[in-house]
Amino acid sequence: MGAQQVREGFTELYGTEPDGVWSAPGRVNLIGEHTDYNDGFVMPFALPHVTTAAVARRTDGVLRLHSSDIGGGVVELALDTLEPGTDQEWTAYPAGVVWALREAGHPVTGADVHLASTVPTGAGLSSSAALEVVIALALNDLYELGLQRWQLARLCQRAENVYVGAPTGIMDQTASACCEAGHALFLDTRDLSQRQIPFDLAAEGMRLLVVDTQVKHAHSGGEYGKRRAGCEKGAALLGVDALRDVPYGELDSALDRLGDEEEVRRLVRHVVTEDHRVERVVALLEAGDTRAIGPVLTEGHASLRDDFQVSCPELDLVVEAANAAGALGARMTGGGFGGSAIVLAETADVDTITKAVEEAFAAAGFKAPRTFEAVPSAGARKAD
């Protein structure tokens, strides 16, 4: 749904014109999974799929929310009653952003919001971050708060961690807020330093496919939190602030020091090697050797499957079938337990690979996957 349609929907719903229309994208993570909450490196890029919001200011302490995708009527909330953990519905994400802004001392006095999204939900493509960031950007503009993009991302992460109760890192919100078209974002999640790395696959005769397995996941579930707690335990046992501080060259000795803590050893091994994989991919892209990142992606999947144990049979099958059909590399993307995989392929091989994955799913009795091309796109912006 385009900006004009969302604007018209707002007017029909609320009887007035919005003050503006904004959009924020979902994201695909090229490499760097479960490293962000370990102060590590990530490399996402924004999708063309966006959440769009038409928004108008209010001065009476009321937040009104409506989504054209979810159905139901307008949800009305009093800002003074917003408290973490009180909302288990989709409205917790935008309400949490308003709560986080106000808690940080920013004078937000209310808003009317009408939303529409093309970001697939539950597919590991950061639909929640897109929702948070579009609200944050709109309110930043409308209330002239003067916050930088990275500051909006931090506030959105706080909304998701504290208000929603999902222990996510900073990558998704930063990607939605800060990515540039035609680039992947090399992000150091410790200090939020960023580098835009050119990533124009089409010009080199390649494509990156997203294969949505249609297996839904929820980050606020316990498994994601267990992994994060295990990583924090590993850092404590090793005497470092975060696993990012374990040098790749000293990984074996670090694992030896963990002794019989086998589960923690696996988590530490994944995070340290994954940070190293991000650095390898950056070096390859900057050297113009894009095709060589394919095997690194596949290595990353094996680590997520075997050490971090967040894959699932459907994700594993995408990777196996795609690589067998000639893909340059493939891996799951996102938090795991379902969601999507990415496949790097020569343009000429896309149809063959797509068909091979579909046939493998049918043979396994799985629900048919949904496949689309991921084109590195612009981050959050005013849409009209």
Buried (B, 14 or more C-beta within 10 A) or exposed (E): BBBEBBBBBBBEBBEEEBBBBBBBBBBBBBBBBBBBBBBBBBBBBBBBBBBBBBBBBBEEBBBBBBBBBBEEEEBEBEBEEBEBEEBEEBBBBBBBBBBBBBBBEBEBBBBBBBBBBBBBBBBBBBBBBBBBBBBBBBBBBBBEBEBEBBBBBBBBBBBBBBBBBBBBBBBBBBBBBBBBBBBBBBBBBBEBEBEBBBBEBEEEEBBBBBBBBBBEBBBBEEBBBEBBEBBBBBBEBBEBEBBBBBEEEEBEEBBEBBEEBEBBBBBBBBBBBBBBBBBBBBEBBEEEEBBBBBBBBBBBBBBBBEBBBBBBEBBBBBBBBBBEBEBBBBBBBBBBBBBBBBBBBBEEBBEBBBEBBBEBBEEEEBEEBEBBBBBBBBBBEEBB
